[in-house]
Amino acid sequence: MARLDDLQTLREQLIGWMAEAPVDRVAALVGQYRATLAEIAELTPKEKAGDGIDEIAARRSARRSGTAKGSDSSKRSG
């Protein structure tokens, strides 16, 4: 499971790098991100059908918390 943990960490790092990368580097990072997701899928035990929705929600949450660190958007009120 150490490989899976490493890949999950890499996935999160790639998300941050893609958000901050110059436009000419994004394509390479996206390619690595997709390859990382494929490896994670190979190593992850099969999930129940409803679990994909939970993963999407977790990714959105991670993106929001990652982008809020560098901006004042977390201080805005609705």
MIVEX-267358 format. One record per atom (N, C-alpha, C, O): residue number from 1; residue in one letter; atom name; y, z, x. Coordinates in Angstrom, 2 decimals. Layout:
  resi  resn  name        y        z        x
   NUM     A    CA        Y        Z        X
...
END
This chain:
  resi  resn  name        y        z        x
     1     M     N    -1.21     0.00     0.81
     1     M    CA     0.00     0.00     0.00
     1     M     C     1.27     0.00     0.84
     1     M     O     2.35    -0.22     0.31
     2     A     N     1.16     0.24     2.12
     2     A    CA     2.34     0.23     2.98
     2     A     C     3.00    -1.15     2.96
     2     A     O     4.22    -1.26     2.97
     3     R     N     2.19    -2.21     2.94
     3     R    CA     2.73    -3.57     2.90
     3     R     C     3.51    -3.79     1.62
     3     R     O     4.59    -4.39     1.65
     4     L     N     3.01    -3.32     0.51
     4     L    CA     3.70    -3.46    -0.76
     4     L     C     5.02    -2.70    -0.74
     4     L     O     6.03    -3.21    -1.20
     5     D     N     5.01    -1.50    -0.20
     5     D    CA     6.24    -0.71    -0.09
     5     D     C     7.28    -1.43     0.77
     5     D     O     8.46    -1.47     0.44
     6     D     N     6.82    -2.00     1.88
     6     D    CA     7.72    -2.74     2.76
     6     D     C     8.32    -3.95     2.05
     6     D     O     9.51    -4.23     2.19
     7     L     N     7.49    -4.66     1.30
     7     L    CA     7.98    -5.83     0.58
     7     L     C     8.98    -5.44    -0.51
     7     L     O     9.96    -6.15    -0.74
     8     Q     N     8.74    -4.33    -1.17
     8     Q    CA     9.67    -3.87    -2.21
     8     Q     C    11.01    -3.47    -1.58
     8     Q     O    12.06    -3.71    -2.17
     9     T     N    10.96    -2.86    -0.42
     9     T    CA    12.20    -2.52     0.29
     9     T     C    12.93    -3.79     0.70
     9     T     O    14.15    -3.89     0.54
    10     L     N    12.19    -4.76     1.22
    10     L    CA    12.79    -6.03     1.61
    10     L     C    13.42    -6.72     0.41
    10     L     O    14.51    -7.28     0.52
    11     R     N    12.75    -6.68    -0.73
    11     R    CA    13.29    -7.29    -1.95
    11     R     C    14.67    -6.71    -2.28
    11     R     O    15.60    -7.45    -2.59
    12     E     N    14.78    -5.40    -2.21
    12     E    CA    16.07    -4.76    -2.51
    12     E     C    17.13    -5.13    -1.48
    12     E     O    18.29    -5.33    -1.83
    13     Q     N    16.74    -5.21    -0.22
    13     Q    CA    17.69    -5.61     0.83
    13     Q     C    18.15    -7.04     0.62
    13     Q     O    19.34    -7.33     0.77
    14     L     N    17.24    -7.92     0.27
    14     L    CA    17.60    -9.32     0.04
    14     L     C    18.59    -9.46    -1.11
    14     L     O    19.50   -10.29    -1.05
    15     I     N    18.43    -8.67    -2.14
    15     I    CA    19.38    -8.71    -3.26
    15     I     C    20.78    -8.39    -2.76
    15     I     O    21.73    -9.09    -3.11
    16     G     N    20.91    -7.36    -1.94
    16     G    CA    22.21    -7.00    -1.38
    16     G     C    22.75    -8.07    -0.45
    16     G     O    23.94    -8.39    -0.50
    17     W     N    21.89    -8.61     0.39
    17     W    CA    22.33    -9.64     1.33
    17     W     C    22.78   -10.90     0.60
    17     W     O    23.76   -11.53     1.01
    18     M     N    22.09   -11.27    -0.47
    18     M    CA    22.48   -12.46    -1.23
    18     M     C    23.85   -12.26    -1.87
    18     M     O    24.65   -13.20    -1.95
    19     A     N    24.13   -11.06    -2.31
    19     A    CA    25.42   -10.78    -2.95
    19     A     C    26.57   -10.88    -1.97
    19     A     O    27.69   -11.20    -2.36
    20     E     N    26.31   -10.61    -0.70
    20     E    CA    27.38   -10.57     0.30
    20     E     C    27.38   -11.76     1.25
    20     E     O    28.31   -11.91     2.05
    21     A     N    26.37   -12.61     1.19
    21     A    CA    26.22   -13.70     2.15
    21     A     C    27.22   -14.82     1.91
    21     A     O    27.63   -15.08     0.78
    22     P     N    27.61   -15.49     3.00
    22     P    CA    28.41   -16.70     2.85
    22     P     C    27.59   -17.75     2.09
    22     P     O    26.36   -17.76     2.15
    23     V     N    28.27   -18.62     1.38
    23     V    CA    27.62   -19.61     0.53
    23     V     C    26.58   -20.42     1.30
    23     V     O    25.52   -20.74     0.75
    24     D     N    26.85   -20.76     2.55
    24     D    CA    25.92   -21.60     3.30
    24     D     C    24.64   -20.87     3.70
    24     D     O    23.70   -21.51     4.19
    25     R     N    24.58   -19.57     3.50
    25     R    CA    23.38   -18.80     3.85
    25     R     C    22.57   -18.37     2.62
    25     R     O    21.43   -17.91     2.76
    26     V     N    23.14   -18.51     1.45
    26     V    CA    22.49   -18.01     0.23
    26     V     C    21.16   -18.72    -0.03
    26     V     O    20.19   -18.08    -0.42
    27     A     N    21.10   -20.03     0.18
    27     A    CA    19.88   -20.78    -0.11
    27     A     C    18.70   -20.25     0.71
    27     A     O    17.60   -20.10     0.18
    28     A     N    18.92   -19.96     1.97
    28     A    CA    17.85   -19.43     2.81
    28     A     C    17.40   -18.06     2.32
    28     A     O    16.21   -17.75     2.31
    29     L     N    18.35   -17.24     1.92
    29     L    CA    18.02   -15.91     1.42
    29     L     C    17.27   -16.00     0.09
    29     L     O    16.35   -15.22    -0.16
    30     V     N    17.66   -16.92    -0.76
    30     V    CA    16.97   -17.11    -2.03
    30     V     C    15.52   -17.53    -1.78
    30     V     O    14.61   -17.06    -2.46
    31     G     N    15.32   -18.40    -0.82
    31     G    CA    13.96   -18.82    -0.48
    31     G     C    13.12   -17.64    -0.01
    31     G     O    11.96   -17.50    -0.39
    32     Q     N    13.70   -16.80     0.82
    32     Q    CA    12.98   -15.62     1.31
    32     Q     C    12.73   -14.64     0.16
    32     Q     O    11.67   -14.01     0.10
    33     Y     N    13.70   -14.52    -0.74
    33     Y    CA    13.56   -13.63    -1.89
    33     Y     C    12.38   -14.09    -2.77
    33     Y     O    11.56   -13.28    -3.19
    34     R     N    12.31   -15.39    -3.03
    34     R    CA    11.22   -15.92    -3.86
    34     R     C     9.87   -15.71    -3.18
    34     R     O     8.89   -15.36    -3.84
    35     A     N     9.81   -15.92    -1.88
    35     A    CA     8.56   -15.71    -1.15
    35     A     C     8.16   -14.24    -1.19
    35     A     O     6.98   -13.91    -1.32
    36     T     N     9.14   -13.36    -1.09
    36     T    CA     8.88   -11.92    -1.15
    36     T     C     8.35   -11.53    -2.52
    36     T     O     7.40   -10.75    -2.64
    37     L     N     8.97   -12.07    -3.57
    37     L    CA     8.49   -11.79    -4.93
    37     L     C     7.06   -12.28    -5.12
    37     L     O     6.25   -11.61    -5.77
    38     A     N     6.73   -13.43    -4.56
    38     A    CA     5.37   -13.96    -4.67
    38     A     C     4.37   -13.05    -3.97
    38     A     O     3.28   -12.80    -4.50
    39     E     N     4.73   -12.55    -2.80
    39     E    CA     3.83   -11.64    -2.09
    39     E     C     3.65   -10.33    -2.84
    39     E     O     2.55    -9.77    -2.90
    40     I     N     4.75    -9.84    -3.41
    40     I    CA     4.67    -8.60    -4.20
    40     I     C     3.73    -8.82    -5.39
    40     I     O     2.91    -7.96    -5.70
    41     A     N     3.85    -9.96    -6.04
    41     A    CA     3.00   -10.26    -7.19
    41     A     C     1.53   -10.31    -6.80
    41     A     O     0.67    -9.87    -7.56
    42     E     N     1.24   -10.84    -5.62
    42     E    CA    -0.14   -10.91    -5.15
    42     E     C    -0.73    -9.53    -4.89
    42     E     O    -1.91    -9.29    -5.13
    43     L     N     0.10    -8.62    -4.41
    43     L    CA    -0.37    -7.30    -4.03
    43     L     C    -0.31    -6.27    -5.16
    43     L     O    -0.90    -5.20    -5.06
    44     T     N     0.42    -6.60    -6.22
    44     T    CA     0.60    -5.67    -7.33
    44     T     C    -0.55    -5.80    -8.32
    44     T     O    -0.91    -6.91    -8.71
    45     P     N    -1.12    -4.67    -8.72
    45     P    CA    -2.17    -4.73    -9.75
    45     P     C    -1.61    -5.34   -11.03
    45     P     O    -0.42    -5.20   -11.34
    46     K     N    -2.46    -6.02   -11.76
    46     K    CA    -2.03    -6.66   -13.01
    46     K     C    -1.45    -5.61   -13.96
    46     K     O    -1.98    -4.51   -14.10
    47     E     N    -0.34    -5.99   -14.60
    47     E    CA     0.37    -5.07   -15.49
    47     E     C     0.09    -5.43   -16.95
    47     E     O    -0.39    -6.52   -17.26
    48     K     N     0.41    -4.49   -17.82
    48     K    CA     0.34    -4.77   -19.25
    48     K     C     1.45    -5.75   -19.60
    48     K     O     2.43    -5.88   -18.86
    49     A     N     1.31    -6.43   -20.72
    49     A    CA     2.25    -7.48   -21.12
    49     A     C     3.68    -6.98   -21.25
    49     A     O     4.60    -7.71   -20.89
    50     G     N     3.90    -5.79   -21.75
    50     G    CA     5.25    -5.28   -21.97
    50     G     C     5.97    -4.81   -20.72
    50     G     O     7.17    -4.57   -20.75
    51     D     N     5.25    -4.67   -19.61
    51     D    CA     5.85    -4.12   -18.41
    51     D     C     6.87    -5.04   -17.75
    51     D     O     7.71    -4.57   -16.98
    52     G     N     6.82    -6.34   -18.02
    52     G    CA     7.79    -7.28   -17.44
    52     G     C     9.20    -6.96   -17.88
    52     G     O    10.15    -7.11   -17.10
    53     I     N     9.35    -6.53   -19.10
    53     I    CA    10.66    -6.17   -19.61
    53     I     C    11.21    -4.97   -18.84
    53     I     O    12.40    -4.92   -18.52
    54     D     N    10.36    -4.01   -18.56
    54     D    CA    10.79    -2.85   -17.78
    54     D     C    11.25    -3.26   -16.39
    54     D     O    12.21    -2.70   -15.88
    55     E     N    10.56    -4.23   -15.77
    55     E    CA    10.94    -4.67   -14.44
    55     E     C    12.29    -5.37   -14.47
    55     E     O    13.12    -5.18   -13.58
    56     I     N    12.53    -6.18   -15.48
    56     I    CA    13.82    -6.85   -15.62
    56     I     C    14.93    -5.81   -15.77
    56     I     O    15.98    -5.93   -15.14
    57     A     N    14.70    -4.82   -16.59
    57     A    CA    15.70    -3.76   -16.77
    57     A     C    15.95    -3.02   -15.46
    57     A     O    17.09    -2.67   -15.15
    58     A     N    14.89    -2.78   -14.70
    58     A    CA    15.05    -2.08   -13.41
    58     A     C    15.85    -2.94   -12.43
    58     A     O    16.68    -2.41   -11.70
    59     R     N    15.60    -4.24   -12.41
    59     R    CA    16.36    -5.13   -11.51
    59     R     C    17.83    -5.14   -11.89
    59     R     O    18.69    -5.07   -11.01
    60     R     N    18.11    -5.23   -13.18
    60     R    CA    19.51    -5.22   -13.62
    60     R     C    20.19    -3.91   -13.22
    60     R     O    21.32    -3.91   -12.75
    61     S     N    19.49    -2.83   -13.40
    61     S    CA    20.03    -1.52   -13.03
    61     S     C    20.30    -1.45   -11.54
    61     S     O    21.33    -0.92   -11.11
    62     A     N    19.38    -1.98   -10.74
    62     A    CA    19.55    -1.97    -9.28
    62     A     C    20.75    -2.83    -8.88
    62     A     O    21.52    -2.44    -8.00
    63     R     N    20.90    -3.98    -9.51
    63     R    CA    22.04    -4.85    -9.19
    63     R     C    23.34    -4.16    -9.55
    63     R     O    24.31    -4.19    -8.78
    64     R     N    23.37    -3.53   -10.71
    64     R    CA    24.59    -2.86   -11.14
    64     R     C    24.95    -1.72   -10.21
    64     R     O    26.12    -1.56    -9.85
    65     S     N    23.98    -0.93    -9.81
    65     S    CA    24.28     0.18    -8.91
    65     S     C    24.65    -0.33    -7.53
    65     S     O    25.47     0.29    -6.85
    66     G     N    24.08    -1.44    -7.10
    66     G    CA    24.40    -2.02    -5.80
    66     G     C    25.79    -2.60    -5.76
    66     G     O    26.48    -2.46    -4.75
    67     T     N    26.24    -3.24    -6.84
    67     T    CA    27.57    -3.83    -6.85
    67     T     C    28.63    -2.78    -7.13
    67     T     O    29.79    -2.95    -6.73
    68     A     N    28.28    -1.72    -7.79
    68     A    CA    29.26    -0.69    -8.12
    68     A     C    29.67     0.10    -6.88
    68     A     O    30.75     0.69    -6.86
    69     K     N    28.84     0.13    -5.86
    69     K    CA    29.16     0.89    -4.65
    69     K     C    30.42     0.37    -3.97
    69     K     O    31.23     1.15    -3.46
    70     G     N    30.59    -0.93    -3.97
    70     G    CA    31.71    -1.52    -3.24
    70     G     C    32.90    -1.82    -4.10
    70     G     O    33.86    -2.41    -3.60
    71     S     N    32.91    -1.43    -5.37
    71     S    CA    34.04    -1.75    -6.24
    71     S     C    34.41    -0.54    -7.08
    71     S     O    33.74     0.49    -7.08
    72     D     N    35.49    -0.73    -7.79
    72     D    CA    35.95     0.34    -8.68
    72     D     C    35.41     0.17   -10.08
    72     D     O    35.83     0.89   -10.99
    73     S     N    34.51    -0.75   -10.30
    73     S    CA    34.01    -1.02   -11.65
    73     S     C    33.32     0.18   -12.26
    73     S     O    33.28     0.32   -13.48
    74     S     N    32.77     1.06   -11.42
    74     S    CA    32.10     2.23   -11.96
    74     S     C    33.09     3.26   -12.48
    74     S     O    32.70     4.19   -13.19
    75     K     N    34.36     3.10   -12.14
    75     K    CA    35.38     4.06   -12.58
    75     K     C    36.07     3.61   -13.86
    75     K     O    36.83     4.38   -14.45
    76     R     N    35.80     2.37   -14.31
    76     R    CA    36.43     1.87   -15.54
    76     R     C    35.82     2.55   -16.75
    76     R     O    34.65     2.92   -16.76
    77     S     N    36.64     2.70   -17.76
    77     S    CA    36.12     3.26   -19.02
    77     S     C    36.12     2.15   -20.06
    77     S     O    36.95     1.24   -20.01
    78     G     N    35.18     2.23   -21.00
    78     G    CA    34.99     1.19   -22.00
    78     G     C    35.83     1.40   -23.14
    78     G     O    35.79     0.61   -24.09
END
